[in-house]
Amino acid sequence: MGADHNVVFPWQKGVDVDSMEKYYDSIEFYDWIHSLSKTPMLKAQHPDYETWLQGTHGKNGVTCVDCHMLKVQGADGKVYTDHQIGNPLDSFENTCANCHDQSKETLQKEVAGHKKDIKEVMLKLEDQLVKAHFEAKAAWDAGATEEEMKPALQDIRHAQWRWDYSAAGHGGHIHAPDVILKTIATGLDRVADARTKLAVILTKHGVKQPINYPDISDADKAWKAMGIDIAKERAAKEKFLKEVVPQWNKEALEKGLMEKAPPAK
């Protein structure tokens, strides 16, 4: 969000993960401060367009419409674009087969393989990030200074930004699997740098390693480790839905921004 409250896309330096990161860093932007590591974090906003643009489909001018909104013929004989957006593999002969010479089964296996490979390395990066956040907390608890911590926190910021850039989209495994895998690989590099720096800081402050990592094997344990009162958060959400959302709907109706309010939740 810009100073004038207009939406600003972080594309001034490019749409790839590095360029968007440079833009955010140049304006010292962050979405929130991590409660454990105190890292100024970034949140990717569904970068499907950005990843598509860098992949083989985007580079060859194959658009969303080509794959997800196939051409159909109506009863009157007219051909039009189907606005029932769907999975192109469900209409393989009219979508994928226009460019791909593989069979549907072969292409499905290839896509499933990309998805599996991405999921595996994404979880590896996720595991390393969790450890880095807890190690940073241990360093702060041991008396580390902001000057000592800043380089390591920057690495955590950049590593998790790459994880989120890969995780927040929906079609990276089919639109641009090479881009996603490279993004995760550079994220693993960044988090390794962070943990190396944190190891030095922890040693300097006399902290025995490896530190004692909390059990976060299920949601309840993870919330407890993060200090999150989930009952309180759920109550606040319920109050928001019952009190704030209806008021927003009322104002939107009065301004003519919608014809009728959506059903209450």
DOSE-595324 format. One record per residue (C-alpha): chain; y, x, z; residue in three letters; residue number from 1. Coordinates in Angstrom, 1 decimal. Each point is the difference from the previous one (the first is absolute). Layout:
REM DOSE-595324
<node "A"; <Y; X; Z>; "ALA"; NUM>
...
END
This chain:
REM DOSE-595324
<node "A"; <0.0; 0.0; 0.0>; "MET"; 1>
<node "A"; <3.3; 1.5; -1.0>; "GLY"; 2>
<node "A"; <3.2; 0.0; 2.0>; "ALA"; 3>
<node "A"; <1.2; -3.1; -1.9>; "ASP"; 4>
<node "A"; <-3.3; -1.7; 0.9>; "HIS"; 5>
<node "A"; <-1.3; 0.1; -3.5>; "ASN"; 6>
<node "A"; <-3.6; 1.0; -0.7>; "VAL"; 7>
<node "A"; <-0.2; 3.6; -1.1>; "VAL"; 8>
<node "A"; <-3.1; 1.4; -1.7>; "PHE"; 9>
<node "A"; <-0.7; 3.6; 0.9>; "PRO"; 10>
<node "A"; <-0.3; 1.1; -3.6>; "TRP"; 11>
<node "A"; <3.1; 2.1; -0.4>; "GLN"; 12>
<node "A"; <-2.0; 3.2; -0.1>; "LYS"; 13>
<node "A"; <-3.2; -1.5; -1.6>; "GLY"; 14>
<node "A"; <-2.8; -2.4; 0.8>; "VAL"; 15>
<node "A"; <-2.7; 2.5; 1.1>; "ASP"; 16>
<node "A"; <-0.8; 0.6; 3.6>; "VAL"; 17>
<node "A"; <1.9; 3.3; 0.2>; "ASP"; 18>
<node "A"; <3.2; -1.3; -1.7>; "SER"; 19>
<node "A"; <0.2; -3.1; 2.2>; "MET"; 20>
<node "A"; <-0.6; 2.1; 3.0>; "GLU"; 21>
<node "A"; <2.9; 2.4; -1.0>; "LYS"; 22>
<node "A"; <2.3; -3.0; -0.3>; "TYR"; 23>
<node "A"; <-0.9; -1.4; 3.4>; "TYR"; 24>
<node "A"; <0.3; 3.5; 1.6>; "ASP"; 25>
<node "A"; <3.4; 0.5; -1.7>; "SER"; 26>
<node "A"; <1.5; -3.0; 1.7>; "ILE"; 27>
<node "A"; <-2.0; 0.6; 3.3>; "GLU"; 28>
<node "A"; <-1.5; -3.4; -0.3>; "PHE"; 29>
<node "A"; <-2.9; -1.2; 2.1>; "TYR"; 30>
<node "A"; <-1.6; -3.4; 0.6>; "ASP"; 31>
<node "A"; <-1.0; 0.5; 3.6>; "TRP"; 32>
<node "A"; <-0.6; 2.8; 2.6>; "ILE"; 33>
<node "A"; <-3.7; 0.4; 0.8>; "HIS"; 34>
<node "A"; <-0.5; -0.9; 3.7>; "SER"; 35>
<node "A"; <-2.4; 2.9; 0.7>; "LEU"; 36>
<node "A"; <1.1; 2.9; -2.2>; "SER"; 37>
<node "A"; <3.7; -1.0; -0.3>; "LYS"; 38>
<node "A"; <-0.3; 0.6; -3.7>; "THR"; 39>
<node "A"; <2.7; -1.7; -2.2>; "PRO"; 40>
<node "A"; <-2.4; -2.0; -2.2>; "MET"; 41>
<node "A"; <0.1; -1.4; -3.5>; "LEU"; 42>
<node "A"; <-1.7; -3.3; -1.2>; "LYS"; 43>
<node "A"; <-1.0; -0.3; -3.6>; "ALA"; 44>
<node "A"; <0.8; -3.4; -1.5>; "GLN"; 45>
<node "A"; <-3.0; -0.8; -2.2>; "HIS"; 46>
<node "A"; <0.7; 2.7; -2.6>; "PRO"; 47>
<node "A"; <-2.3; -1.5; -2.7>; "ASP"; 48>
<node "A"; <2.7; 0.2; -2.6>; "TYR"; 49>
<node "A"; <0.7; 3.6; 0.8>; "GLU"; 50>
<node "A"; <-3.7; 1.1; -0.2>; "THR"; 51>
<node "A"; <-0.6; -2.1; -3.1>; "TRP"; 52>
<node "A"; <2.9; 1.7; -1.7>; "LEU"; 53>
<node "A"; <-1.5; 3.5; 0.6>; "GLN"; 54>
<node "A"; <-3.6; -0.9; -1.0>; "GLY"; 55>
<node "A"; <-1.6; -0.1; -3.4>; "THR"; 56>
<node "A"; <0.8; -3.7; -0.5>; "HIS"; 57>
<node "A"; <3.7; 0.4; 0.7>; "GLY"; 58>
<node "A"; <0.3; 3.1; -2.1>; "LYS"; 59>
<node "A"; <-1.6; -1.8; -2.9>; "ASN"; 60>
<node "A"; <2.2; -3.1; 0.3>; "GLY"; 61>
<node "A"; <-2.8; -2.3; 1.2>; "VAL"; 62>
<node "A"; <1.8; -2.5; 2.2>; "THR"; 63>
<node "A"; <-0.8; -2.5; 2.7>; "CYS"; 64>
<node "A"; <0.0; -2.8; -2.7>; "VAL"; 65>
<node "A"; <-2.5; 1.8; -2.2>; "ASP"; 66>
<node "A"; <-2.7; 0.2; 2.7>; "CYS"; 67>
<node "A"; <0.8; -2.9; 2.4>; "HIS"; 68>
<node "A"; <1.5; -2.7; -2.2>; "MET"; 69>
<node "A"; <-2.3; -0.3; -3.1>; "LEU"; 70>
<node "A"; <0.9; -1.9; -3.1>; "LYS"; 71>
<node "A"; <-1.6; -3.4; -0.2>; "VAL"; 72>
<node "A"; <0.0; -2.8; -2.6>; "GLN"; 73>
<node "A"; <1.0; -3.5; 1.0>; "GLY"; 74>
<node "A"; <-1.4; -3.3; -1.3>; "ALA"; 75>
<node "A"; <2.8; -0.1; -2.5>; "ASP"; 76>
<node "A"; <-1.0; 3.3; -1.5>; "GLY"; 77>
<node "A"; <3.0; 1.9; 1.4>; "LYS"; 78>
<node "A"; <-0.6; 3.4; 1.7>; "VAL"; 79>
<node "A"; <1.7; 0.7; 3.2>; "TYR"; 80>
<node "A"; <-0.1; 2.3; 3.0>; "THR"; 81>
<node "A"; <-2.1; -1.3; 2.8>; "ASP"; 82>
<node "A"; <1.9; 0.0; 3.3>; "HIS"; 83>
<node "A"; <-3.1; -0.3; 2.1>; "GLN"; 84>
<node "A"; <0.2; 3.6; 0.9>; "ILE"; 85>
<node "A"; <-3.5; 1.4; 0.7>; "GLY"; 86>
<node "A"; <-2.4; 3.0; 0.0>; "ASN"; 87>
<node "A"; <-0.2; 1.3; -3.6>; "PRO"; 88>
<node "A"; <-3.7; 0.7; 0.5>; "LEU"; 89>
<node "A"; <-0.6; -3.8; 0.2>; "ASP"; 90>
<node "A"; <1.2; -0.2; -3.6>; "SER"; 91>
<node "A"; <-1.2; 3.3; -1.2>; "PHE"; 92>
<node "A"; <-0.3; -0.7; -3.7>; "GLU"; 93>
<node "A"; <3.6; -1.2; -0.2>; "ASN"; 94>
<node "A"; <1.5; 2.7; 2.3>; "THR"; 95>
<node "A"; <-1.7; 3.3; 0.7>; "CYS"; 96>
<node "A"; <-2.1; 0.0; -3.3>; "ALA"; 97>
<node "A"; <3.2; 0.1; -2.0>; "ASN"; 98>
<node "A"; <0.3; 3.7; 0.9>; "CYS"; 99>
<node "A"; <-3.2; 1.0; 1.8>; "HIS"; 100>
<node "A"; <-3.2; 0.6; -2.0>; "ASP"; 101>
<node "A"; <-2.2; 0.1; 3.1>; "GLN"; 102>
<node "A"; <-2.1; -3.0; 0.9>; "SER"; 103>
<node "A"; <1.2; -2.3; 2.8>; "LYS"; 104>
<node "A"; <-2.7; 1.3; 2.3>; "GLU"; 105>
<node "A"; <0.8; 3.6; -0.6>; "THR"; 106>
<node "A"; <3.7; -0.6; 0.6>; "LEU"; 107>
<node "A"; <-0.7; -1.9; 3.2>; "GLN"; 108>
<node "A"; <-2.1; 2.9; 1.3>; "LYS"; 109>
<node "A"; <2.8; 2.5; -0.9>; "GLU"; 110>
<node "A"; <2.6; -2.1; 1.8>; "VAL"; 111>
<node "A"; <-2.3; -0.4; 3.1>; "ALA"; 112>
<node "A"; <-0.5; 3.7; 0.0>; "GLY"; 113>
<node "A"; <3.7; 0.7; 0.0>; "HIS"; 114>
<node "A"; <0.5; -2.5; 2.9>; "LYS"; 115>
<node "A"; <-2.8; 1.6; 2.0>; "LYS"; 116>
<node "A"; <1.4; 3.5; -0.5>; "ASP"; 117>
<node "A"; <3.5; -1.0; 1.0>; "ILE"; 118>
<node "A"; <-1.2; -1.9; 3.1>; "LYS"; 119>
<node "A"; <-2.0; 3.0; 1.2>; "GLU"; 120>
<node "A"; <2.9; 2.5; -0.2>; "VAL"; 121>
<node "A"; <2.5; -2.5; 1.3>; "MET"; 122>
<node "A"; <-2.0; -0.4; 3.2>; "LEU"; 123>
<node "A"; <-0.2; 3.7; 0.4>; "LYS"; 124>
<node "A"; <3.8; 0.2; -0.2>; "LEU"; 125>
<node "A"; <0.3; -2.9; 2.4>; "GLU"; 126>
<node "A"; <-2.2; 1.7; 2.5>; "ASP"; 127>
<node "A"; <2.0; 3.2; -0.1>; "GLN"; 128>
<node "A"; <3.3; -1.9; 0.4>; "LEU"; 129>
<node "A"; <-1.3; -1.8; 3.1>; "VAL"; 130>
<node "A"; <-0.8; 3.4; 1.5>; "LYS"; 131>
<node "A"; <3.4; 1.4; -1.0>; "ALA"; 132>
<node "A"; <1.9; -2.9; 1.7>; "HIS"; 133>
<node "A"; <-2.0; 0.5; 3.3>; "PHE"; 134>
<node "A"; <0.5; 3.7; -0.2>; "GLU"; 135>
<node "A"; <3.7; -0.4; -0.4>; "ALA"; 136>
<node "A"; <0.1; -2.3; 3.0>; "LYS"; 137>
<node "A"; <-1.9; 2.6; 2.0>; "ALA"; 138>
<node "A"; <2.6; 2.6; -1.1>; "ALA"; 139>
<node "A"; <2.9; -2.2; 1.1>; "TRP"; 140>
<node "A"; <-1.7; -0.7; 3.3>; "ASP"; 141>
<node "A"; <-0.4; 3.8; 0.6>; "ALA"; 142>
<node "A"; <3.7; 0.5; -0.4>; "GLY"; 143>
<node "A"; <0.4; 0.9; -3.7>; "ALA"; 144>
<node "A"; <3.6; -0.1; -1.3>; "THR"; 145>
<node "A"; <1.4; -1.9; -3.0>; "GLU"; 146>
<node "A"; <0.7; 3.4; -1.7>; "GLU"; 147>
<node "A"; <-3.7; 1.0; 0.4>; "GLU"; 148>
<node "A"; <-1.3; -3.4; -1.1>; "MET"; 149>
<node "A"; <2.2; -0.8; -3.0>; "LYS"; 150>
<node "A"; <-2.0; 2.0; -2.7>; "PRO"; 151>
<node "A"; <-3.3; -1.5; 1.2>; "ALA"; 152>
<node "A"; <1.4; -3.5; 0.1>; "LEU"; 153>
<node "A"; <1.4; 0.4; -3.5>; "GLN"; 154>
<node "A"; <-3.5; 0.9; -1.2>; "ASP"; 155>
<node "A"; <-1.5; -3.1; 1.8>; "ILE"; 156>
<node "A"; <2.7; -2.2; -1.7>; "ARG"; 157>
<node "A"; <-0.8; 1.4; -3.4>; "HIS"; 158>
<node "A"; <-3.8; -0.2; 0.5>; "ALA"; 159>
<node "A"; <0.1; -3.7; 1.2>; "GLN"; 160>
<node "A"; <2.4; -0.9; -2.8>; "TRP"; 161>
<node "A"; <-2.6; 1.2; -2.4>; "ARG"; 162>
<node "A"; <-2.8; -2.0; 1.8>; "TRP"; 163>
<node "A"; <2.2; -3.1; -0.1>; "ASP"; 164>
<node "A"; <1.0; 0.5; -3.6>; "TYR"; 165>
<node "A"; <-3.7; 0.0; -0.9>; "SER"; 166>
<node "A"; <-1.1; -2.8; 2.4>; "ALA"; 167>
<node "A"; <2.9; -2.5; -0.4>; "ALA"; 168>
<node "A"; <-0.7; -0.7; -3.7>; "GLY"; 169>
<node "A"; <-2.8; -2.2; -1.3>; "HIS"; 170>
<node "A"; <-1.0; 1.4; -3.4>; "GLY"; 171>
<node "A"; <0.4; 3.8; 0.2>; "GLY"; 172>
<node "A"; <-3.8; 0.5; -0.4>; "HIS"; 173>
<node "A"; <0.1; -1.6; -3.4>; "ILE"; 174>
<node "A"; <3.6; 0.6; -1.1>; "HIS"; 175>
<node "A"; <0.3; 3.7; 0.9>; "ALA"; 176>
<node "A"; <-2.9; 1.4; 2.0>; "PRO"; 177>
<node "A"; <1.0; 3.6; -0.8>; "ASP"; 178>
<node "A"; <3.5; -0.6; 1.4>; "VAL"; 179>
<node "A"; <-1.4; -1.5; 3.2>; "ILE"; 180>
<node "A"; <-2.5; 2.7; 0.6>; "LEU"; 181>
<node "A"; <2.6; 2.7; -0.6>; "LYS"; 182>
<node "A"; <2.4; -1.8; 2.4>; "THR"; 183>
<node "A"; <-2.7; -0.1; 2.7>; "ILE"; 184>
<node "A"; <-0.9; 3.6; -0.6>; "ALA"; 185>
<node "A"; <3.6; 1.1; 0.6>; "THR"; 186>
<node "A"; <0.1; -2.2; 3.1>; "GLY"; 187>
<node "A"; <-3.0; 1.9; 1.3>; "LEU"; 188>
<node "A"; <1.9; 3.3; -0.6>; "ASP"; 189>
<node "A"; <3.0; -1.3; 1.9>; "ARG"; 190>
<node "A"; <-2.0; -1.2; 3.0>; "VAL"; 191>
<node "A"; <-1.8; 3.3; 0.2>; "ALA"; 192>
<node "A"; <3.4; 1.7; 0.1>; "ASP"; 193>
<node "A"; <1.1; -2.3; 2.8>; "ALA"; 194>
<node "A"; <-3.1; 0.5; 2.1>; "ARG"; 195>
<node "A"; <0.2; 3.8; -0.5>; "THR"; 196>
<node "A"; <3.6; 0.0; 1.3>; "LYS"; 197>
<node "A"; <-0.9; -2.4; 2.9>; "LEU"; 198>
<node "A"; <-2.9; 2.4; 1.0>; "ALA"; 199>
<node "A"; <2.5; 2.8; 0.4>; "VAL"; 200>
<node "A"; <2.4; -2.2; 2.0>; "ILE"; 201>
<node "A"; <-2.8; -1.3; 2.2>; "LEU"; 202>
<node "A"; <-1.2; 3.6; 0.7>; "THR"; 203>
<node "A"; <3.5; 1.1; 0.8>; "LYS"; 204>
<node "A"; <0.2; -2.7; 2.6>; "HIS"; 205>
<node "A"; <-3.4; 0.6; 1.5>; "GLY"; 206>
<node "A"; <-1.8; -3.1; -1.2>; "VAL"; 207>
<node "A"; <-3.7; 0.5; -0.3>; "LYS"; 208>
<node "A"; <-1.4; -0.9; -3.4>; "GLN"; 209>
<node "A"; <-1.4; -2.2; -1.4>; "PRO"; 210>
<node "A"; <1.9; -2.5; 1.9>; "ILE"; 211>
<node "A"; <-1.6; -3.2; 1.4>; "ASN"; 212>
<node "A"; <0.3; -2.5; -2.8>; "TYR"; 213>
<node "A"; <-0.1; -3.7; 1.2>; "PRO"; 214>
<node "A"; <-2.7; -2.3; -1.2>; "ASP"; 215>
<node "A"; <1.4; -2.2; -2.8>; "ILE"; 216>
<node "A"; <-3.3; -1.2; -1.3>; "SER"; 217>
<node "A"; <1.1; -3.7; 0.0>; "ASP"; 218>
<node "A"; <3.3; -1.9; -0.1>; "ALA"; 219>
<node "A"; <0.2; -0.7; 3.7>; "ASP"; 220>
<node "A"; <-0.5; 3.7; 0.9>; "LYS"; 221>
<node "A"; <2.5; 1.1; -2.7>; "ALA"; 222>
<node "A"; <2.7; -2.4; 1.3>; "TRP"; 223>
<node "A"; <-0.6; 1.3; 3.6>; "LYS"; 224>
<node "A"; <0.3; 3.6; -1.2>; "ALA"; 225>
<node "A"; <3.3; -0.8; -1.8>; "MET"; 226>
<node "A"; <1.3; -1.9; 3.0>; "GLY"; 227>
<node "A"; <0.3; -3.3; -1.9>; "ILE"; 228>
<node "A"; <-0.1; -3.2; 2.0>; "ASP"; 229>
<node "A"; <-1.7; -2.1; -2.7>; "ILE"; 230>
<node "A"; <0.2; -3.2; 1.9>; "ALA"; 231>
<node "A"; <3.7; 0.4; 0.4>; "LYS"; 232>
<node "A"; <0.4; 0.9; -3.8>; "GLU"; 233>
<node "A"; <-2.0; -3.1; -1.0>; "ARG"; 234>
<node "A"; <2.1; -2.2; 2.3>; "ALA"; 235>
<node "A"; <3.1; 1.4; -1.6>; "ALA"; 236>
<node "A"; <-1.3; -0.7; -3.5>; "LYS"; 237>
<node "A"; <-0.9; -3.6; 0.9>; "GLU"; 238>
<node "A"; <3.5; -0.5; 1.4>; "LYS"; 239>
<node "A"; <1.5; 1.4; -3.2>; "PHE"; 240>
<node "A"; <-2.1; -2.3; -2.2>; "LEU"; 241>
<node "A"; <0.9; -3.1; 2.1>; "LYS"; 242>
<node "A"; <3.7; 0.7; 0.6>; "GLU"; 243>
<node "A"; <1.4; 2.4; -2.5>; "VAL"; 244>
<node "A"; <-1.8; -0.8; -3.3>; "VAL"; 245>
<node "A"; <0.8; -3.8; 0.2>; "PRO"; 246>
<node "A"; <3.7; 0.9; 0.4>; "GLN"; 247>
<node "A"; <-0.1; 2.3; -3.0>; "TRP"; 248>
<node "A"; <-1.7; -2.8; -2.0>; "ASN"; 249>
<node "A"; <2.7; -2.5; 1.2>; "LYS"; 250>
<node "A"; <2.8; 2.4; -1.2>; "GLU"; 251>
<node "A"; <-1.7; 0.6; -3.3>; "ALA"; 252>
<node "A"; <-0.4; -3.8; -0.6>; "LEU"; 253>
<node "A"; <3.7; -0.5; 0.8>; "GLU"; 254>
<node "A"; <1.0; 2.7; -2.4>; "LYS"; 255>
<node "A"; <-2.2; -1.4; -2.7>; "GLY"; 256>
<node "A"; <-2.1; 3.2; -0.1>; "LEU"; 257>
<node "A"; <-3.2; -2.1; 0.0>; "MET"; 258>
<node "A"; <-1.0; -3.6; -0.7>; "GLU"; 259>
<node "A"; <-2.2; -0.5; 3.1>; "LYS"; 260>
<node "A"; <-1.1; 2.0; 3.0>; "ALA"; 261>
<node "A"; <-3.4; 1.6; -0.1>; "PRO"; 262>
<node "A"; <-2.6; -1.5; 2.4>; "PRO"; 263>
<node "A"; <0.2; 1.2; 3.6>; "ALA"; 264>
<node "A"; <-2.5; 2.6; 1.2>; "LYS"; 265>
END
